[in-house]
Amino acid sequence: MQKNELLLLAQNMCKELTTIIDTEENASKEQLANYLYESAELIMNITDKDISTTDFAETLFHNAYKEIAQKSLSSYEKTNSNINRLTQMHKETLEECHSESINLSEIIEKFNDIQTFMANEVQKANQIILQLSDQVKVLEKNSNLDSLTKVFNRRALSTYLKELCAKETLPHDLRFLILDIDDFKTINDTHGHLAGDKILIFIANIFRKTLRDGDKVFRYGGEEFVIILNRLNDTQCTKISQRLLELVRENTLVFKGASLKVTMSIGTTKFAQGDTPDSLISRADKALYKAKNKGKDQMYSEVIDGV
C-alpha cells in the first residue's frame, strides 16, 4: 500500500470509530480495545490487490452488526433466565393450591406478583428491541451497503469515484457500466412494489454470482446499478455485458405464483485520465440512453476522443 492509501485508510478508521462511539450510549474502554484489535487484524490481512477504503468500511460495518447480534444474544439469555424463574414461581403456586389448606389471599398476592413481574419483563424486552433497532438504523444510514440488495450503495460509489479520479495515474484499465431494468415501472404497477424489490434482489444476486471478486457492484438508485470492471479490454467488457444481459433475460423469478421475466439495458464507457465522477457518469448515461433507444435488452458503449 502506498502512503496516500494508508492515510485514507487511517482517516476512514478514525471516522468509523468516532461514529461507533458516538452512537453508543454507554461506550466502554473494552469496546474501543476490541475495535482496534479487530481493525489491526484486518489491516494485517489486507493485500495490495484491489484495496480500497470502501471495502474496509464495509467490513467494519459488518463488525458493528456482529456486536449488535452479540447484545441480542446476551439479552435473550437474560430473558430466558427470568422466564425460568417465572416458571418456577408458577410451579410453587400450583403446588400450594393442592394443599389441604388454601390461603386464598396469599395465592392472589403471588399471582399479582407474577403478573407484575411479567409486565416488567415485557417492558424491558421492548426497550431493548427499540434500542437495537435504532442502532441498526444508524448503521444503515452511515454504511456503504444498500439495505435491500446488500451491494454497495450510491454513497459508496461517490466515495470510490472521488478516490479513483483523484489518482494521478490509473493502475489498470477500468470499465464503468450503468445497468437499468427495462420497463420497471410496469412491473411495479402490475405486480406491486414488493415484486419490484424481489427483482432487484434477484438481479443483484446474479451480479454477485457472475462477476469476479475484484469487480464492484453498486445500487445507483431505483432500478439502476453501476458495475466497475477492472483489468479488461473492450472485447472482454462486451463479453461480460452480454453475459449479464443473457442471465437476466433467461432466468425467471417466481413471485406469488407468477413468473416474472425482465431484461436490462447497459451503457458502458472506459475510465480516461482526467475523468471526473460527473464526466464518467454522464458518458455512461449517454450510452445507456442509446441502448434504450435501440430497443432495450442490449448494451451500448460510449467512447471518448475515439478511444
N, C-alpha and C positions, 0 to 999 in steps of 0.2 A: 504493500500500500504506500502511495506517495503522501507527502506532507499535507497537501490540501485535503486529501481524503481522510487522513487521520483527524484533522481539525474539524471537518464536517461531522465525522463520527462522534467526536468528543462533544461538540455542540449539541448534537441530537440526543446524546445520552443525558446531558445536563437538562435539556428541555423535558425529556420523558420523565426523568427522576423528579424534577420540580412539579410536574403535573400529577404524578402519583402521590407525592407527599401532600400536595395542595388538596387533592380530592379525598384524602383520608382524614376523618375527624380526629382519630387518635393514632397518628403515625408514631411508630416506635423506632428505637435505635436498631432493633433486631431486623425490622423490615428494610431499613436502609442497608444494613450489612448484607442481607440476603440478596437484595437487588444488585449491589456492587459485585458480590461473589458470582452471581449468575451472569452478569454482564462480562466479567473477566473471562469466564469460561467460554462465552460466545465469541469474544474477540479472539481468543487463542485458536478457536476452530475455524475462523474466517480465512478463506483463501483469497488470493488476489483476483481470481477469475470472477468477473461479473459482479463485483462488490458494489453495493450502494447503501447509503444511509436509510433509504426507504425500506429495503429488505430487513435491515437491523431493527427499525422501528416496528415492523410487523411482528418480529419475534418477541420484542419486549411487550407488545400489546397482548400477545398470547400468554406471556408470563403473568401479566396483570389479571387476565381472566382466570388463570390457574389459581391465583391467590384467592379470588372470589369463590371459586369452587371449593377450596380448602375451608374457607369460612363457612360455606353452606354445609359441608360435611360435619364440621365441628358443632354447628348449631343443631344439626339433625341428631347427633349423638347425645347432646344435652337434652333435647326434647324427648328423645327415646327413653332416656333415664327417668325423666319426670313422668312419662306415661307409665313406666313400670311401677313407680311409686303410687301412682293413681290406681292402678290395677290392684295393688296390694291393699290399699285403703278400702276399695270396694269389697275385696275378699273378706277382710276383717269385719266389715259392717254386716255382710250377709251371714257370717258365722254367728254374730250376736243375735241376728233375727231368729235363728234356730234354737236359741237357748230357751229354757222354760220360762224365764222371767225377762220380759222385754221392756226396756226403758225407752218408751216412745220419744220422749223429749230429747234424750241423748242421741238417738238414731237420726232424728230430724236435724239436730245440730251437726252431726257428722256429714249428712248428705249436703247440708248447706255449705260446709267447709269444702267438700268435694266440688260442688258447683262453682264456688269462688275460685278454687284452685284451677279448674278447667278454663274459666273465663280469663284468668291471668295468663295462663299458658298460651291461649289463642291470641291474646293481645300482644304478648312478647313475640310470637311467631310472625304475626302480621307486621310488626315493626321491623323485624329482621328482613322479611321479604321486601318491604319498601326500601330499606337502606341498600340492600344488594341490587335491587332493580335500578335505583338511582345511580349506583356506581357503574353498572353496565351501560346505562345511557351516556354517562360522561365518557366512558372509554370508547364507545362507538362514535361519539361526536369528535373525539380527539384522535381517532385511529386513522389508519391508512387503508382500512378494508371497507368494502361495500357491505352493508349489513345483510342484504338479500342474497347476493350471488357469491359472496366471500372472495371475490377477486379484488385487486386494488381499486380504490375509488378515484374520483376526479381530483381530490386534494393531493393524493399520492402522485398522480400524473403530473400535476402542476409543479410539485417539488422536483420530481425526476427530470422533467424537461428543462427546468431552470439550471439544475446542476449540469446537465448534459450540454446545453447550449453555452454554458459559461466556460467550458473547456477550450483551451487554445487549439488543440488538435483532437480529432475523434480517434479513439483507439482502434476502431474497425468499422466496416460498413454496417449501417443500420437502416432498416426499413420501417416506415411508420404506416400503419393501417387503421383506417376508420371503418367499422362494420356496422351496418344499420339493418334491423329486421324489417323486411318488406311488409307493408300493409298491417303494421302492428295495431293501429287504432281499430281496424276492422275486427281483429281478434278480440280486443278488449270489449268492443261493442257487442259482439256476437256471443262470446263465452264468459265475459266478466273479467274484472281486473285480477282475480285470483288465478285464472288461467294464464293471463299475461305474465304474472310473476313466476308461475311454474315454467313457462317457456324461457324466461330469462335465466333461471337456474339451470334448466336443461341445456341451453346453449353454452353457458359458462362452463359446465362440466365437459362438454365436447371439446372446448378450447383447452382445458386443463389436461385432458387425456391425450390430445393430439400434439400439442406444442412441446418444445424442449424445455428443460429446466431454466435455461438462460433467457428464454423469451418471456416477455412480460405482458400480462393481460390487465386491462383497466376497464371499469364501467364508466363510460364518459358521461352518461346521463340518459334517462328514459330508456329507449330501446337501442342505444348506441354503445358500442365497445371500441376500445383502442387496443391494438396489439403492436408491440415493438419487437421486431425480429433482428437478431444480431448475427454478424458474420455470414451474410447471404448475398449472392449476386441477384440480378434482376430475374434470371431464369428460375432460380430456386425460390425467390419470393412469389413469383407467379404460380409455381407448382404448389406451394403450401396454401396460397389463397384459394386456388381451385379445389384443393383437397378439403378445406374448411367449408366451402360452398357445397361441395358434394355431400359431406357428412350431415350438414344441417338439412339439406334438401331430402336426403334419403332416409333419415331417421324420423320416427313418429313418436309423438308424446300422447299417451292416453290420459285424458282428463275427464272424470265423471262419465266414463263410457264412450266418450267421443274421441276420435283420432284426430289429433291436431298436427298438421304439417305446415312448416314455414320455410321461407327462403330468406337469404340475406344478400345485400349488395355491399361491395367493398371498394373503397378508394385507397390507393397506395401512393406513397412517394418515398424518396430517398433523403436521408439526412445530408445536408450540404453544409460545408464550412461557412460560418456566418449566419446560419439559420437562427431565428428566434422561435420561441414556442408558438407565437402567433403566426409567423410566416409558414411554419411547418404544418400547423393545423389547417390554415387557410388553403394550402396547396392540396392537402389530402381531402379536404371538404369539396374542392372543385372536382377532384377525381371521383368522389362518391356521387356527386350531383350528375356527372356524365354517365356513371354506371346505372343510376336510376333511370335517366332519360333514354338509355339504350335498351330498356326493357326489364331491368332489375335482375336478381339472381345471377349476378356476374361481377367481375372486378374490372377496374379501370385504373391505369397508372398515370399520374401527373408528373412530368419531368420539369427540370429547371435548366435553362440555358442548353437545351438539347441533351442533357445527361440523364 
